[in-house]
């Protein structure tokens, strides 16, 4: 018996189920791809949600969405607390973003993804739909060399020192938002480079673990759900991250309390947001620096998926060809 099989039996997430997760994101990505460049963010997101829900509900799992697109079931999104799967063991947590980059998809811009993470029940941080302050870097560094409470300059210099290079060779990925104007200015003033992204901070965080991207550090404020999904990816690929909820007051704090969060100033590390055996699948919707997007040639649909698992340390890039007999269709 191989090591991977022993781990599968102890966690309940078997190898077949891991591969089935790729089909979930493939379906969502293909559905959203039919609306690339059409200017309708809601329609693109809804197409991805509908396809992802159908595929999740076909899996032999007793799943609960702990990171979703909302906290109530008033809208037809995959909401926090929604049950998915056929109701059979194993019991698992699900974190998802059916379409990370709704604006990117609507405008035909790069780096839109469909993303799902799955872990044993109780393994993923149940965070409210709120903002989160984040800082992340790759795994080839000493622990805790960066910190959310340090200044941008201090964090950049710490990474440069650990890497053994000048600050001018450090590249920091930041979401292009008005709230980050001061952060961007401080990073540039200390001599480092800034790569701005329009959307997609899950991919931004993952980029810090891949030397080919040229990204050394990610920092900024984005969605808490995306933060947990990014932590799930780092759990599989290696890398460091701190995340702290940035709640806007009474309503969000009350929702956080209902989820068991009482220390609103807590800085979460990767293994506090995603622990145990974690599986993550991400499929490209539009082509970007990490994955190729959906393409269709002569009635055949091509997808590219990044599939990773923490317990085995396996990272797969799956380039798949879907013929008509697979029943994959744009706008499915």
C-alpha positions as CSV (number, residue, x, y, z in Angstrom):
1,X,0.0,0.0,0.0
2,X,1.4,3.4,-0.9
3,X,1.7,6.4,1.5
4,X,-1.0,8.3,-0.4
5,X,-3.5,5.4,0.1
6,X,-2.8,5.3,3.9
7,X,-3.4,9.0,4.2
8,X,-6.5,8.7,2.2
9,X,-8.0,6.1,4.5
10,X,-7.2,8.1,7.6
11,X,-8.6,11.4,6.2
12,X,-11.5,10.0,4.2
13,X,-10.5,12.1,1.1
14,X,-9.6,9.4,-1.3
15,X,-7.6,9.8,-4.6
16,X,-10.7,9.4,-6.8
17,X,-12.5,12.2,-4.9
18,X,-9.4,14.4,-5.3
19,X,-9.5,14.0,-9.1
20,X,-13.3,14.5,-9.1
21,X,-12.7,18.0,-7.6
22,X,-11.0,19.0,-10.9
23,X,-14.2,18.2,-12.8
24,X,-16.1,20.6,-10.5
25,X,-13.9,23.6,-11.4
26,X,-13.7,22.5,-15.0
27,X,-17.5,22.7,-15.3
28,X,-17.7,26.1,-13.6
29,X,-15.0,27.5,-15.7
30,X,-16.5,26.3,-19.0
31,X,-19.9,27.7,-18.0
32,X,-18.5,31.1,-17.1
33,X,-16.4,31.1,-20.3
34,X,-19.5,31.5,-22.5
35,X,-19.8,35.0,-21.1
36,X,-16.2,36.2,-21.4
37,X,-16.2,39.8,-22.7
38,X,-19.9,40.3,-22.6
39,X,-19.9,42.8,-19.9
40,X,-22.3,41.0,-17.6
41,X,-20.6,40.1,-14.3
42,X,-23.7,38.8,-12.6
43,X,-24.6,36.4,-15.5
44,X,-21.0,35.1,-15.6
45,X,-21.0,34.5,-11.9
46,X,-24.4,32.8,-11.9
47,X,-23.4,30.5,-14.7
48,X,-20.3,29.4,-12.8
49,X,-22.4,29.0,-9.5
50,X,-25.0,26.8,-11.2
51,X,-22.5,24.5,-12.8
52,X,-20.4,24.2,-9.7
53,X,-23.4,23.4,-7.5
54,X,-24.5,20.7,-9.9
55,X,-21.1,19.0,-9.9
56,X,-20.6,19.3,-6.1
57,X,-24.0,17.7,-5.6
58,X,-23.0,14.7,-7.7
59,X,-20.0,13.9,-5.4
60,X,-20.0,11.2,-2.8
61,X,-19.5,13.6,0.1
62,X,-21.4,15.1,3.0
63,X,-20.2,18.6,2.5
64,X,-20.8,22.0,3.9
65,X,-19.8,25.3,2.4
66,X,-17.8,27.2,5.0
67,X,-16.4,29.8,2.6
68,X,-18.9,30.8,-0.1
69,X,-20.4,33.8,-1.8
70,X,-22.6,35.0,1.0
71,X,-23.9,34.1,4.4
72,X,-27.6,33.8,3.7
73,X,-29.5,31.8,1.1
74,X,-31.6,34.8,-0.1
75,X,-29.7,34.8,-3.4
76,X,-29.1,31.7,-5.6
77,X,-25.4,31.6,-4.8
78,X,-23.4,28.9,-3.0
79,X,-23.8,30.4,0.5
80,X,-22.0,29.7,3.8
81,X,-23.8,26.8,5.5
82,X,-25.2,25.3,2.3
83,X,-25.0,21.5,2.2
84,X,-23.6,19.9,-0.9
85,X,-22.9,16.4,-2.1
86,X,-25.0,13.2,-1.8
87,X,-24.9,13.3,2.0
88,X,-22.6,10.3,2.3
89,X,-19.3,10.1,4.1
90,X,-16.8,11.6,4.2
91,X,-17.9,14.8,6.0
92,X,-15.9,17.7,4.5
93,X,-15.6,21.5,4.5
94,X,-15.9,23.2,1.2
95,X,-14.4,26.6,0.4
96,X,-15.1,28.0,-3.0
97,X,-15.1,30.9,-5.4
98,X,-17.1,29.8,-8.5
99,X,-15.7,32.7,-10.5
100,X,-12.8,34.6,-9.0
101,X,-12.6,37.6,-11.3
102,X,-16.2,38.4,-12.3
103,X,-15.0,41.7,-13.7
104,X,-12.1,40.1,-15.4
105,X,-14.4,37.7,-17.1
106,X,-17.0,40.4,-18.1
107,X,-14.2,42.5,-19.6
108,X,-12.3,39.7,-21.2
109,X,-9.2,40.3,-19.0
110,X,-6.6,37.8,-17.8
111,X,-6.5,35.6,-14.7
112,X,-10.1,34.7,-14.0
113,X,-10.4,31.3,-12.2
114,X,-12.9,28.9,-10.8
115,X,-11.6,27.6,-7.5
116,X,-12.7,25.0,-4.9
117,X,-10.9,23.7,-1.8
118,X,-12.0,20.7,0.2
119,X,-10.8,19.5,3.6
120,X,-11.9,17.3,6.5
121,X,-14.9,18.8,8.4
122,X,-13.7,21.4,10.9
123,X,-10.4,22.1,9.0
124,X,-11.2,25.4,7.2
125,X,-11.6,28.7,8.9
126,X,-15.3,29.7,8.8
127,X,-14.9,33.4,8.1
128,X,-17.6,36.0,7.4
129,X,-18.0,37.7,4.0
130,X,-15.8,40.6,4.9
131,X,-12.4,42.1,4.2
132,X,-9.1,40.6,5.4
133,X,-5.7,42.2,5.6
134,X,-3.1,39.8,4.0
135,X,0.6,39.3,3.6
136,X,2.1,36.3,1.9
137,X,5.4,35.0,0.5
138,X,6.9,31.8,-0.7
139,X,8.1,28.9,1.5
140,X,11.9,29.2,1.1
141,X,12.3,31.8,3.9
142,X,12.6,31.7,7.6
143,X,9.3,31.8,9.5
144,X,7.8,35.1,10.5
145,X,10.2,37.4,8.6
146,X,7.2,39.5,7.5
147,X,4.3,40.7,9.7
148,X,1.0,42.5,9.1
149,X,1.9,45.0,11.8
150,X,5.3,45.9,10.2
151,X,5.4,48.8,7.7
152,X,5.6,48.0,3.9
153,X,9.2,49.2,3.9
154,X,10.1,46.8,6.8
155,X,8.5,43.8,5.1
156,X,10.2,44.5,1.8
157,X,13.6,44.9,3.4
158,X,13.2,41.8,5.4
159,X,12.4,39.7,2.3
160,X,15.4,41.3,0.4
161,X,17.7,40.5,3.3
162,X,16.5,36.9,3.5
163,X,16.8,36.5,-0.2
164,X,20.2,38.1,-0.3
165,X,19.4,40.8,-2.8
166,X,18.8,44.5,-2.9
167,X,15.3,45.9,-2.4
168,X,15.3,47.0,-6.0
169,X,15.0,43.3,-7.0
170,X,11.9,42.7,-4.8
171,X,8.6,42.6,-6.6
172,X,5.4,43.1,-4.6
173,X,2.0,42.1,-5.9
174,X,-0.9,44.4,-4.8
175,X,-4.5,44.7,-5.8
176,X,-5.0,48.0,-7.7
177,X,-7.5,49.7,-5.4
178,X,-7.7,53.3,-4.0
179,X,-7.3,51.9,-0.4
180,X,-3.8,50.7,-1.3
181,X,-2.5,54.0,-2.6
182,X,-0.3,54.7,0.4
183,X,1.0,51.1,0.5
184,X,1.9,51.2,-3.1
185,X,3.7,54.6,-2.7
186,X,5.7,53.3,0.3
187,X,6.8,50.1,-1.5
188,X,8.0,52.2,-4.5
189,X,9.7,54.8,-2.3
190,X,11.8,52.2,-0.6
191,X,13.0,51.1,-4.1
192,X,11.0,47.9,-4.7
193,X,8.8,47.1,-7.7
194,X,5.1,46.8,-7.7
195,X,2.9,44.5,-9.8
196,X,-0.7,45.7,-9.8
197,X,-3.5,43.3,-10.4
198,X,-7.1,44.3,-11.2
199,X,-8.6,41.3,-9.4
200,X,-7.8,37.8,-8.4
201,X,-5.9,37.9,-5.1
202,X,-6.0,34.1,-4.8
203,X,-3.7,33.9,-7.9
204,X,-1.7,36.8,-6.5
205,X,-0.9,34.9,-3.3
206,X,-0.1,31.6,-5.2
207,X,2.3,33.5,-7.4
208,X,4.6,34.1,-4.5
209,X,5.4,30.4,-4.3
210,X,6.3,30.1,-8.0
211,X,9.7,31.7,-8.9
212,X,8.8,31.9,-12.6
213,X,6.2,34.6,-11.9
214,X,8.8,37.0,-10.5
215,X,6.5,37.9,-7.5
216,X,8.3,37.8,-4.1
217,X,5.6,39.2,-1.8
218,X,1.9,39.8,-1.7
219,X,0.3,42.4,0.5
220,X,-3.0,44.3,0.8
221,X,-6.6,44.0,1.8
222,X,-9.1,41.8,0.0
223,X,-11.9,39.4,0.6
224,X,-11.7,37.1,3.6
225,X,-13.2,34.2,1.6
226,X,-10.4,34.6,-0.9
227,X,-7.9,34.7,2.0
228,X,-9.0,31.3,3.2
229,X,-8.8,29.8,-0.3
230,X,-5.3,31.3,-0.7
231,X,-4.3,29.7,2.6
232,X,-5.6,26.4,1.4
233,X,-3.4,26.7,-1.7
234,X,-0.4,27.6,0.4
235,X,-1.1,24.6,2.6
236,X,-0.5,22.5,-0.5
237,X,2.3,24.4,-2.2
238,X,4.2,25.7,0.8
239,X,4.5,29.4,1.7
240,X,3.7,31.7,4.5
241,X,0.8,34.0,5.0
242,X,-0.8,36.1,7.7
243,X,-4.5,37.2,7.5
244,X,-6.5,39.4,9.9
245,X,-10.2,40.1,9.5
246,X,-10.9,43.8,8.8
247,X,-14.5,44.1,10.0
248,X,-16.5,47.3,9.5
249,X,-18.5,47.3,12.7
250,X,-21.5,45.8,14.5
251,X,-23.2,43.7,11.8
252,X,-20.0,42.1,10.6
253,X,-18.7,41.6,14.1
254,X,-22.0,39.9,15.1
255,X,-21.8,37.6,12.1
256,X,-18.2,36.8,13.0
257,X,-19.3,35.9,16.6
258,X,-21.9,33.5,15.3
259,X,-19.1,31.7,13.4
260,X,-17.2,31.4,16.6
261,X,-14.7,34.3,16.1
262,X,-14.3,36.5,19.1
263,X,-10.7,37.8,18.8
264,X,-11.2,40.3,15.9
265,X,-7.5,41.4,16.0
266,X,-6.1,37.9,15.7
267,X,-3.5,37.2,13.0
268,X,-4.2,33.9,11.4
269,X,-1.4,31.8,9.8
270,X,-1.8,29.3,7.0
271,X,-2.4,26.3,9.2
272,X,-4.9,28.2,11.3
273,X,-7.0,29.0,8.2
274,X,-6.5,25.6,6.5
275,X,-5.3,22.5,8.3
276,X,-5.3,18.7,7.9
277,X,-5.6,17.1,4.4
278,X,-6.5,19.9,2.0
279,X,-7.3,19.5,-1.7
280,X,-7.6,22.5,-4.0
281,X,-8.6,22.7,-7.7
282,X,-8.4,25.9,-9.8
283,X,-9.3,26.0,-13.5
284,X,-8.5,28.9,-15.8
285,X,-11.5,30.8,-17.2
286,X,-9.4,33.5,-19.0
287,X,-5.8,32.9,-19.8
288,X,-3.3,34.4,-17.3
289,X,0.1,34.0,-15.7
290,X,-0.9,30.8,-13.9
291,X,-3.3,29.0,-16.1
292,X,-4.6,29.0,-19.7
293,X,-8.2,29.9,-20.1
294,X,-11.0,28.0,-21.8
295,X,-10.6,27.6,-25.5
296,X,-12.8,25.9,-28.1
297,X,-11.5,24.4,-31.4
298,X,-13.5,22.3,-33.9
299,X,-16.2,21.5,-31.3
300,X,-13.6,20.5,-28.7
301,X,-13.2,22.4,-25.4
302,X,-9.8,22.7,-23.7
303,X,-9.3,23.4,-20.0
304,X,-6.3,23.7,-17.9
305,X,-6.5,23.0,-14.1
306,X,-4.1,23.2,-11.2
307,X,-4.9,20.4,-8.7
308,X,-3.0,20.1,-5.5
309,X,-3.1,18.2,-2.2
310,X,-1.4,18.9,1.0
311,X,-1.0,15.4,2.5
312,X,0.8,14.0,-0.5
313,X,2.5,17.2,-1.6
314,X,1.2,16.5,-5.2
315,X,0.7,19.4,-7.6
316,X,-0.8,18.5,-11.0
317,X,-1.4,20.6,-14.1
318,X,-4.2,19.0,-16.0
319,X,-4.7,19.9,-19.6
320,X,-8.0,18.3,-20.6
321,X,-9.8,17.9,-23.9
322,X,-13.6,17.7,-23.6
323,X,-15.4,16.3,-26.7
324,X,-19.2,16.5,-27.2
325,X,-19.7,13.1,-25.6
326,X,-18.4,14.6,-22.4
327,X,-21.4,17.0,-22.5
328,X,-19.2,20.0,-21.9
329,X,-20.7,23.1,-23.5
330,X,-20.1,26.8,-23.2
331,X,-22.9,28.2,-21.1
332,X,-23.6,24.8,-19.7
